[in-house]
Amino acid sequence: MNAAANLNLGIIGNCTIGALIDASARLVWCCMPRFDADPVFHALLDSADGIGDDGSSQVVLMGCVKTEQSYDENTAILRTRLFDDQGGAVEITDFAPRYFRHDRAFRPMLLVRRVRPIQGAPRIRLVVRPRADWGRTTLARSRGSNHLRFIGPDLTIRLTTDAPITYILDETAFTLSGTINLLLGTDEPLEGGVDETARHLEEHTAHYWRQWSRRLAVPLEWQTAVIRAAITLKLCLFEETGAIVAAMTTSIPEAPGSERNWDYRYCWLRDAFFVVRALNSLSEVGTMEDYLRWLRDAVGSTVGEHIQPLYGIGLERHIPERVIEHLGGYLGHRPVRVGNQAAEHFQHDVYGNIVLGAAQSFHDHRLLRRGTREEFELLERVGERAFAIHDQPDAGMWELRTRARVHTSSVLMNWAACDRLAKIAETFDLAERAAFWHARAELIRHKLLERSWSEERQSFVESFGGRELDASVLLMAEVGMIDPMDPRFIATVDALEATLCDGPYMRRYEAPDDFGLPETSFNICAFWRIDALARIGRKAQAREIFNALLVVRNPLGLLSEDTHPVTGELWGNFPQTYSMVGIINAAMRLSEPWDSRI
């Protein structure tokens, strides 16, 4: 019987491709040649009856009774150990090569899998069944002396290996007497020997990640959690263009049977800002520099026009949403969606997220390329748009599909756009422009504080003149719009805790949306709560909640979008950048200082 799917998955990648691997070393999700492409391995989304062989790559240990899995410390190299009932065991090492070669990043479309016996005489069976067209098409195969080619309508991939080709073709079990290597990727021959190449790639990739992690300015406490979160965020960067995807997957439902199944393999300007901000807090500014390349192109192509909340990682503006009818879905939860209708929405917080995402480049002297006067002028046009629509209805940051209001969170980000533009103008000694943007920011701030406050609820609420509670108003303190010790903000925290929280968990909002009442906790909201509690002096409570949230991470330290407050089960797309950002932000906010112990 096929094993049930779950989100106890590890991610490997190299900022060109990414893949998800379960606790039994089954490669269950991978898109090639980029994150938002047709999946080569799609088994995760056809798992109503468990994870099958089609659309997966597996090392099957005969008589397997136990598994162990971990990352090599401070790397994106994943090791899975399988133990059989006869005393045999194997170790599978999975990674995607990434390191610097010839003064530039070497990140090929390539997955490397190394399999070695670690005790006894284990017998294994190799399964490699890539598919095309969302699993509809079985790829034609052609054999070479030490490789297999899988030939698809749009992509041909090559498996180069020193394992017996016949055994792979026939999926025949055999005794593993020494290390074997499987290199799956572009249809190009290797320059060197298979084992030599795989070993070389592993050594250099390990060195890259350890050096990258070594440069992070981590907090004293929770270092392991923060480093894993940072590496995961880095893996969600499509370095070729600089786009950052919200998650690697599509259509993992937010809750069982909810049909809240969305495709997150695109670049949301909102999510990307929070990723950049979190990594910047660790002094990892390289991701921001890559993202700013993408952001300049996104903004530059739409000056004076409506700016979408999300784009494709290649700046695609048209991302039509459709349903893949033949796939059974994650654990049988349909539909499987490709594309995202939210690209058509008007979400007015996007303008603030653009300015916030770019602001540090005008202040940070470490950057190889700092923001210029010309780029400031480009951002001013974004600010003009932010001001023009700051009190107009939109779909809001939660992307409501059938309801438009003047959302507090959108107005807040319009304020942030004007506020940060004023501060950027000051760096250029443009006193007149600084005064201009300060005045606009203050106008929006006054309007927001007055019209989003509900005397009835004793809280800031989700929209102007509304009465419903929404976790997004907690961002008012995080972006600096209100003093967190303001009695109205403290009252808001109290109201949200009483209405939206289940222990350490927090829902997004209390009102029904297009699909009814939310059932699961939205992980980033719980982290916003932690930030707010710390700011208002309730640090002990914030630490307690943070430690509780760390417990519900999967065994490899990763989080999806949502957590079920009763079962603690992870739901939603995976790994979710928003959630991993929350881990970093909370640790940085709550950790004791280094000088308290050294």
C-alpha positions in Angstrom: 0.0 0.0 0.0 1.3 3.4 -0.9 2.3 5.6 2.1 0.2 8.6 2.9 1.4 12.0 1.8 2.2 14.7 4.4 4.3 17.9 4.7 7.1 16.3 6.6 9.2 17.2 3.6 12.7 18.6 3.0 13.5 21.1 0.4 16.7 21.1 -1.7 17.5 23.6 -4.4 20.0 26.0 -5.9 18.1 29.2 -6.8 17.3 27.7 -10.3 15.2 24.7 -9.3 13.8 23.2 -6.1 12.6 19.8 -5.1 10.7 18.3 -2.1 11.7 15.0 -0.6 9.8 13.1 2.0 11.0 11.2 5.1 11.5 8.0 3.0 13.6 9.7 0.4 10.9 9.9 -2.2 11.2 12.9 -4.5 7.6 13.9 -4.7 7.7 17.4 -6.2 10.0 19.2 -8.7 9.4 21.6 -11.5 11.9 22.1 -14.4 13.4 24.2 -15.8 12.1 26.7 -13.2 9.9 26.9 -10.1 6.6 27.6 -11.9 7.1 25.1 -14.8 5.3 21.9 -15.5 6.3 19.5 -12.7 8.7 16.7 -13.6 7.7 15.0 -10.4 4.2 15.6 -9.3 3.3 12.7 -6.9 2.5 15.1 -4.0 -0.5 16.4 -5.9 -1.9 13.0 -6.9 -1.9 11.4 -3.4 -5.5 10.5 -2.7 -4.4 6.9 -2.3 -0.9 7.7 -1.0 2.4 8.5 -2.8 2.7 6.2 -5.8 5.6 5.5 -8.2 4.3 7.6 -11.1 5.6 11.2 -10.9 8.2 10.4 -8.3 11.8 9.3 -7.9 12.5 6.8 -5.1 15.2 4.7 -3.5 13.1 1.8 -2.2 14.9 -0.2 0.5 13.4 -3.7 0.6 12.1 -4.5 4.1 12.4 -1.0 5.3 11.3 -0.6 8.9 12.7 2.8 10.0 13.8 6.1 8.5 15.9 9.1 9.7 16.4 12.4 8.0 18.4 15.5 8.6 20.2 18.3 6.9 24.0 18.6 7.0 24.4 21.4 9.4 24.1 24.9 7.9 23.6 23.6 4.4 20.8 22.7 1.9 22.2 19.1 1.6 19.6 16.5 2.8 20.5 13.1 4.1 17.9 10.3 4.6 18.8 7.0 6.2 16.7 3.9 5.7 17.0 0.7 7.8 15.7 -2.7 6.9 14.5 -5.7 8.9 17.7 -7.7 8.2 20.2 -5.2 9.7 20.9 -3.4 6.4 20.8 0.3 5.9 21.5 2.9 3.3 22.1 6.6 3.3 20.7 8.9 0.5 22.2 12.3 0.0 20.2 14.8 -2.0 21.2 18.3 -3.2 21.2 20.7 -6.1 24.7 22.0 -6.9 25.4 25.6 -6.0 28.7 27.3 -5.6 30.8 30.0 -7.2 32.9 29.1 -10.3 34.7 31.6 -12.5 33.4 34.4 -10.3 29.8 33.7 -10.8 27.1 31.4 -9.3 27.1 27.9 -10.7 23.5 26.7 -10.3 22.7 24.2 -13.0 19.3 22.6 -13.6 20.5 19.4 -11.9 19.5 17.2 -8.9 22.2 15.0 -7.4 21.3 11.8 -5.5 24.0 9.7 -3.9 23.2 6.3 -2.4 25.6 4.4 -0.2 25.3 1.3 2.1 26.1 2.1 5.7 25.5 -1.4 7.2 24.7 -4.9 6.2 23.8 -6.0 2.7 20.8 -3.8 1.8 18.7 -4.5 -1.3 17.3 -1.5 -3.1 15.0 -0.8 -6.0 15.4 2.5 -8.0 12.3 4.2 -9.3 12.7 7.2 -11.7 9.4 8.1 -13.3 9.3 11.7 -14.4 6.1 12.8 -16.2 5.0 15.8 -18.4 1.9 17.9 -18.8 1.0 17.7 -15.2 1.3 14.0 -15.1 -0.7 13.2 -18.2 2.3 12.2 -20.4 4.7 9.3 -19.8 8.1 10.4 -21.2 9.8 8.4 -23.9 13.1 6.8 -22.8 16.3 6.3 -24.7 19.3 4.5 -23.3 23.0 5.3 -23.4 26.0 3.5 -22.0 25.7 5.3 -18.6 22.6 7.5 -19.0 18.9 7.5 -19.7 17.2 10.3 -21.6 13.5 11.1 -20.7 12.1 12.8 -23.8 9.1 15.1 -23.3 7.2 17.5 -25.6 8.9 20.6 -24.2 11.8 19.3 -22.1 14.3 16.4 -22.3 16.1 15.5 -19.1 19.0 13.2 -18.7 19.8 10.8 -15.9 23.5 10.1 -15.7 24.4 7.3 -13.3 26.9 4.6 -12.4 24.0 2.3 -11.2 23.0 -0.5 -13.5 20.9 1.0 -16.3 18.9 -2.2 -16.8 17.9 -2.3 -13.1 16.7 1.3 -13.3 14.7 0.6 -16.5 13.1 -2.5 -15.1 13.0 -1.3 -11.4 14.7 -4.5 -10.4 15.9 -4.9 -6.8 19.6 -5.4 -6.3 22.2 -5.5 -3.5 23.9 -2.2 -2.9 27.6 -3.0 -2.5 29.0 0.5 -2.9 28.0 4.1 -3.5 26.0 4.8 -6.6 25.1 8.2 -8.0 22.2 9.6 -9.9 22.5 13.0 -11.6 19.2 14.2 -13.2 18.9 17.4 -15.1 19.9 19.0 -18.4 20.4 16.8 -21.4 24.1 17.3 -21.5 26.9 14.7 -21.0 29.2 14.9 -18.0 32.7 16.1 -18.5 34.2 13.7 -15.9 33.4 10.4 -14.2 30.0 10.0 -12.5 31.3 9.4 -8.9 34.1 11.9 -9.2 31.6 14.6 -10.5 29.0 13.9 -7.8 31.6 14.0 -5.0 33.1 17.2 -6.4 29.6 18.8 -6.6 28.7 17.8 -3.1 32.0 19.1 -1.6 31.7 22.4 -3.3 28.0 22.8 -2.5 28.6 22.0 1.2 31.4 24.6 1.3 29.2 27.2 -0.4 26.3 26.9 2.1 28.6 26.8 5.1 30.3 29.9 4.1 27.0 31.6 3.3 25.6 30.6 6.7 28.8 31.7 8.4 28.2 35.3 7.3 24.7 35.5 8.8 24.4 37.9 11.8 22.2 35.4 13.8 20.7 36.1 17.2 22.2 34.4 20.3 19.1 32.2 20.8 17.4 29.9 18.3 20.4 29.9 16.0 19.6 26.6 14.3 16.0 27.6 13.6 17.0 30.9 12.2 19.8 29.5 9.9 17.4 26.8 8.6 14.8 29.5 7.9 17.3 31.7 6.1 18.6 28.9 3.9 15.0 28.0 3.0 14.2 31.6 2.1 17.3 31.7 -0.1 16.2 28.6 -1.9 13.0 30.5 -2.9 15.0 33.0 -4.9 15.0 32.5 -8.6 18.4 34.1 -9.1 18.3 34.4 -12.8 15.8 37.2 -12.6 15.8 38.0 -8.9 12.2 37.0 -8.3 11.2 35.4 -4.9 8.4 32.9 -5.0 5.9 32.7 -2.1 6.2 28.9 -1.9 7.5 26.0 -4.0 4.1 24.3 -4.4 0.6 24.8 -5.7 -2.7 23.6 -4.4 -1.8 22.3 -1.0 -5.1 23.3 0.7 -5.2 25.8 3.6 -7.5 23.4 5.4 -8.9 19.9 4.6 -11.8 20.1 2.2 -11.7 23.9 2.0 -11.0 24.2 -1.7 -8.6 27.1 -0.7 -6.1 25.6 -3.1 -3.9 28.2 -4.7 -0.8 28.3 -6.8 2.0 30.1 -4.9 4.9 29.7 -7.3 5.0 33.3 -8.3 6.4 36.5 -6.9 4.1 38.5 -4.7 5.6 42.0 -4.1 4.2 41.8 -0.5 5.8 38.5 0.4 9.1 39.3 -1.3 9.4 42.5 0.8 9.1 40.6 4.0 11.6 38.0 2.8 14.1 40.7 1.9 13.5 42.5 5.2 14.1 39.3 7.2 17.3 38.4 5.4 18.5 42.0 5.7 18.1 41.7 9.5 20.6 38.8 9.4 23.0 41.0 7.2 22.3 38.8 4.2 21.8 41.6 1.6 22.6 39.6 -1.5 19.0 38.4 -1.9 17.8 42.0 -1.7 20.3 43.0 -4.4 19.0 40.2 -6.7 15.4 41.1 -5.9 15.9 44.8 -6.6 16.9 43.9 -10.2 13.6 42.2 -10.6 11.7 44.9 -8.8 13.2 47.7 -11.0 12.1 45.9 -14.1 8.6 45.2 -12.7 8.1 48.8 -11.7 9.8 50.2 -14.8 7.4 48.4 -17.1 4.3 49.7 -15.4 5.1 53.3 -14.5 1.8 55.3 -14.3 -0.3 52.2 -14.6 -1.9 49.8 -12.1 0.8 47.5 -10.6 -0.2 43.9 -10.0 0.2 42.3 -6.6 2.1 39.5 -8.2 4.0 38.6 -11.4 5.6 35.5 -12.9 9.2 35.0 -12.0 10.1 36.1 -15.5 7.9 39.2 -15.1 4.9 37.6 -16.7 1.9 39.7 -16.2 -0.7 37.3 -17.5 -1.0 34.3 -15.1 -4.4 32.8 -16.0 -5.8 30.4 -13.4 -7.0 27.0 -14.5 -7.9 23.6 -12.9 -6.0 20.4 -13.7 -9.0 18.1 -13.6 -7.2 14.7 -13.9 -5.0 15.1 -10.7 -6.5 13.8 -7.4 -4.9 16.5 -5.3 -2.9 16.5 -2.1 -4.5 13.7 0.0 -7.4 13.8 -2.4 -8.2 17.5 -1.8 -9.1 19.0 -5.1 -8.9 21.2 -7.1 -5.3 21.4 -8.4 -4.9 24.9 -9.7 -2.3 26.4 -12.0 -1.9 30.1 -12.3 -3.4 32.6 -9.9 -6.3 35.0 -10.5 -5.0 37.3 -7.8 -2.7 38.8 -10.5 -5.9 40.5 -11.8 -6.8 42.0 -8.4 -6.4 45.6 -7.2 -4.5 45.2 -4.0 -3.4 48.7 -3.0 -0.8 47.7 -0.4 1.4 46.7 -3.3 2.7 50.3 -3.7 3.9 50.5 -0.1 5.6 47.1 -0.5 7.5 48.3 -3.5 8.9 51.3 -1.7 9.6 49.4 1.5 11.3 46.6 -0.5 13.6 49.2 -2.2 14.2 51.6 0.7 17.3 50.0 2.3 19.2 50.3 -1.0 19.2 54.1 -0.5 20.6 53.9 3.0 22.9 50.9 3.1 26.6 51.7 2.3 27.5 48.0 2.0 25.7 47.4 -1.2 27.5 47.0 -4.5 24.8 49.1 -6.2 23.0 51.6 -4.1 19.8 53.4 -5.0 20.2 56.3 -7.4 18.4 59.6 -7.8 16.8 58.3 -11.0 15.4 55.3 -9.1 14.1 57.6 -6.4 12.2 59.5 -9.0 10.8 56.2 -10.3 9.7 55.3 -6.8 8.1 58.8 -6.5 5.8 57.8 -9.3 4.9 54.7 -7.3 4.2 57.0 -4.4 2.0 59.2 -6.4 -0.1 56.2 -7.3 -0.1 55.1 -3.6 -1.4 58.5 -2.5 -4.0 58.7 -5.3 -5.7 55.4 -4.3 -4.9 55.3 -0.6 -8.6 55.6 0.4 -10.1 53.6 -2.4 -11.6 50.1 -2.1 -9.5 47.1 -3.0 -9.4 43.3 -2.5 -7.0 43.7 0.4 -3.9 41.7 1.3 -6.0 38.5 1.9 -7.1 38.7 -1.8 -10.8 38.5 -1.3 -12.4 37.7 -4.6 -15.9 38.9 -4.1 -15.7 41.9 -1.7 -14.0 45.3 -2.0 -13.5 47.6 0.9 -11.0 50.4 2.0 -8.8 47.9 3.9 -6.8 49.2 6.8 -3.7 47.2 5.8 -3.7 48.7 2.3 -4.0 52.3 3.6 -1.2 51.5 6.1 1.1 50.5 3.3 0.2 53.6 1.3 1.3 55.5 4.3 4.5 53.6 4.4 5.2 54.4 0.8 5.0 58.1 1.5 6.8 57.9 4.8 9.8 56.0 3.3 9.9 58.3 0.3 10.4 61.3 2.7 13.2 59.5 4.4 14.9 58.6 1.1 14.6 62.3 0.0 16.4 63.3 3.1 19.4 61.1 2.2 19.7 63.1 -1.0 19.3 66.4 0.9 16.1 67.1 -1.1 14.4 69.1 1.6 11.4 70.2 -0.5 10.6 66.6 -1.6 11.1 65.3 2.0 8.6 67.9 3.3 6.2 67.0 0.4 6.2 63.3 1.3 6.1 63.8 5.0 2.9 65.9 4.6 1.3 63.2 2.5 2.2 60.6 5.0 0.8 62.6 7.9 -2.5 63.1 6.0 -2.9 59.4 5.4 -1.8 58.6 9.0 -4.4 60.9 10.5 -7.2 59.5 8.3 -6.2 55.9 9.1 -6.1 56.4 12.9 -9.5 58.1 12.8 -11.4 55.9 10.4 -10.1 52.4 11.2 -10.7 52.7 14.9 -13.9 51.1 16.3 -15.2 52.4 19.6 -17.5 49.5 19.7 -14.8 46.9 19.4 -12.1 48.9 21.1 -9.8 48.0 18.3 -8.4 49.0 15.0 -10.5 47.0 12.5 -10.0 45.6 9.0 -11.6 48.5 7.0 -12.6 52.1 7.2 -15.9 52.3 9.0 -15.9 48.5 9.6 -16.3 46.5 12.8 -14.5 43.2 12.0 -11.2 42.2 13.5 -8.2 41.3 11.3 -4.7 40.3 12.3 -3.1 42.5 9.6 -3.6 45.7 11.7 -0.8 44.4 13.9 1.6 45.6 11.1 0.8 49.2 12.2 3.5 49.0 14.8 5.9 46.8 12.8 6.2 49.4 10.0 6.3 52.3 12.5 3.0 54.0 11.9 1.9 54.0 15.5 3.7 53.9 18.8 3.2 50.4 20.1 2.5 51.8 23.6 -0.4 53.8 22.3 -3.4 52.7 24.4 -5.4 52.0 21.2 -2.8 49.6 19.8 -2.6 47.8 23.2 -6.4 47.5 23.2 -6.2 46.2 19.7 -3.8 43.4 20.7 -6.1 42.5 23.5 -9.1 42.4 21.2 -7.4 40.3 18.6 -6.1 37.8 21.2 -9.6 37.4 22.6 -11.2 36.8 19.2 -8.7 35.3 16.8 -6.4 33.2 18.9 -6.5 29.6 19.8 -3.6 29.2 22.2 -0.4 30.0 20.3 -2.3 30.0 17.0 -3.9 32.9 15.2 -6.5 33.2 12.4 -6.4 35.9 9.9 -9.8 37.4 10.5 -13.1 36.7 12.1 -15.5 37.3 9.2 -16.5 34.7 6.6 -14.8 35.1 3.3 -15.5 33.6 -0.2 -15.2 30.1 1.2 -16.7 30.5 4.7 -15.1 30.9 8.1 -11.3 30.2 8.2 -10.5 27.0 10.0 -6.8 27.0 10.3 -4.2 29.3 11.9 -2.3 31.5 9.4 1.2 31.1 10.6 2.5 34.6 9.8 -0.3 36.1 11.9 0.9 34.2 15.0 4.4 35.7 14.4 2.9 39.2 14.0 1.2 38.7 17.4 4.6 37.7 18.9 6.1 40.9 17.5 3.3 43.1 18.9 3.5 41.4 22.3 7.2 42.0 22.5 6.7 45.7 21.5 4.1 46.3 24.2 6.3 44.8 26.9 4.8 41.3 27.1 8.0 39.5 26.2 7.6 36.5 28.4 4.3 35.7 26.8 5.8 36.3 23.3 8.6 33.8 24.1 6.1 31.2 25.3 4.1 31.5 22.1 7.3 31.4 19.9 8.5 28.2 21.5 5.1 26.6 21.0 5.2 27.5 17.3 8.6 26.1 16.9 7.3 22.8 18.1 4.8 22.5 15.2 7.5 22.9 12.5 8.1 19.7 10.6 11.0 17.5 11.7 13.4 19.4 9.4 12.4 22.8 10.9 10.2 23.9 8.0 6.7 25.5 8.0 3.9 25.6 5.5 1.3 28.4 5.4 -1.2 27.2 8.0 -1.4 25.1 11.1 -4.6 23.3 12.3 -5.1 24.6 15.9 -6.5 21.2 17.1 -4.3 18.6 15.4 -1.2 20.8 14.9 -1.0 19.4 11.4 0.6 21.6 8.7 -1.6 22.8 5.8 -1.1 25.2 2.9 1.6 25.6 0.4 5.1 24.6 1.4 7.6 25.8 2.4 5.9 29.1 2.9 8.2 32.1 2.9 5.9 34.2 5.0 6.1 31.6 7.8 9.9 31.2 7.6 10.2 35.0 7.8 8.2 34.8 11.0 10.8 32.5 12.6 13.6 34.9 11.8 11.7 38.0 12.9 10.6 36.5 16.2 14.0 35.2 17.1 15.6 38.6 16.3 13.0 40.4 18.4 13.1 38.1 21.4 16.7 36.8 21.7 18.9 37.8 24.5 21.8 39.9 23.3 25.2 38.3 22.6 26.9 40.3 25.3 24.6 38.7 28.0 26.6 35.5 27.8 30.0 36.2 26.3 
